[in-house]
């Protein structure tokens, strides 16, 4: 935040108006700039129909009384009006603060309006977004949407819910890797919740989901541009490229955990450093196609193995240093949720950005 204008009343304001029907529209920008330079607080133009059906406009100016004469002079010198009218007005101004947020292409200021301490409006600064769009070759609407989402993501949970809603995901849907959306950009389908009792129906559905998950991931990233691949899925998060490579890393670890649990007695698995792996050169720069093909091949082997297991096999366990003892059926539900979770991060990003 770098500037604050407290909520207040401006009682000594004047609204000036004049009708114009013989001035070239090309002059309007020049006249408005001159008015602002002379102290106008706001300027706007309204189309009207004048006598004998002539089209025209009414030029309105909002100005403090101290700058009234300067604005009147501009109107008489720079427009074709032969007379102006004005009346006193009181203006209620909301508190305005400016916050700087980071987008994938640069920093943008966001103007936030507050009424009696409650945020009621916000908008990215157009000039900041336009400059980034012009220099970065990015669509303006994309920059503005990214700035909006970055500001929303910076809010405390309760305030964030006001702007993007609160759509909690049902327990069963989360456990089965459903596509419901959560207000937390990190967990768009909510966090994994193990069913109270894991049944063979759960297991078979999770196997089916694993079987189709690589195809869903490929569909989620279809048609992305190089710039979009390197866009973080949330402010401060991994890029889409890193997310895809992370999924491949995770699937390799999970596949090996299953193999070990099926061939060893409760092996202890190690905790791998997700963030460190995601920052390595292959995760930051390598083509995602490499990992997409790896996930497809690995999941194919994994599904073949899973479909060959008996119900008792899914009760075998491994020991995780953080999560403790895990049965394979529970681990399968968690692993399937994990890939759905990252697919949703990408699809949620595309929805927010309009890709």
Secondary structure, DSSP 8 states (H G I E B T S, - for coil): --EEE--EEEEEEEEEEEEESSS-GGGHHHHHHHHHHTT-SEEEEEEEE-GGG-EEEEEEEEEEGGGHHHHHHHHHHHS--S--EEEEEEEEE-EEEEEEEEETTEEEEEEEEEETTEEEEEEE-HHHHHHHHHHHT--HHHHHHHHHHHHHHTS-HHHHHHHH------HHHHHTT-----S-TT-TT------SS--HHHHHHHHHHHHHHHHHHHHHTTT--HHHHTSBSSTTS-BHHHHHHHHHHHHHHHHHHHHHHHHSSS-EE----HHHHHTSHHHHHS-HHHHHHHHHHHHHHHHHHHHT--GGGGG-EEEETTTEEEEHHHHHHHHHHHHHHHHHHHHHHHHHHT-
